[in-house]
Amino acid sequence: MTHVMNIFDSSLNSDSSIKYYSVEVITFDGESYTEEIEARDADEAQEIAASMYDDVDYTMVQGCFAY
């Protein structure tokens, strides 16, 4: 099961333009991976990053970059 932590407030997700999110994925084995994800909001970015790995414990957005 994935526990999602969102450290950004809703103002970051106020529009629907695509942004780059840096998402850290932690597995139950203690492995840590950082992925650069294109998404419309932080929740979508975390879902995409979590789907890239098996046995995900939690995800956390580390940064956001609009282009």
N, C-alpha and C positions, 0 to 999 in steps of 0.2 A: 504494500500500500504506500502511496506517495503522500507525504505531508508537505504542503506548499506554504512557503513563507513569502509574503509580499511586503517589502519594506518601503514601498513608494506610496504616496498619497494619491488620491483620485485625480488631482490636477495634472499629473504626468500622463494619464490616460484620457485626457479630455477630448482629443480628436481621434479620428480613425486612420490617420496616416501611418504608414509602415515605419517602424523604428528598428534599430539594432539593439538587442538586449544581450548583455553578458550574464549568463546564467550558470551558477555553480550547481552541479549535481553530485550528491553524496549517496553512495550505495550502502546497503546493510553491512557489506564487508569492510567499510571504512575508506573505500577508494573515493577520490575527489576528481571530478572532471569539470572543466570550464568550457562552455560552448557559446559561440556567437550566433544568436538566433534573430532572424527577421520576423517580426510579428506586429500586430496592431495594438496589443497591450501586454502588460507584464504577465497576466494570467495565461494568455495564449502562449507566450514565450516559454513559461515554465512547463506547460503541458507538452509542448514540442520537445523541449530538452529532456524531460522525463521519459518520453516515448523512445528516445534513442538508446536507452540502457535497460538492462534487466535488473531486477532486485533493487530498485531505487528507494532509498529511505526518505530523502527530502531534497527539495530544490530551493535555491535562493537567488534572487536577482541581485547582481553585483553592480550593475550600471546600465544606463540607457543612453543611446546616441541617436539623435534624429538626423536625417539627411535630406 
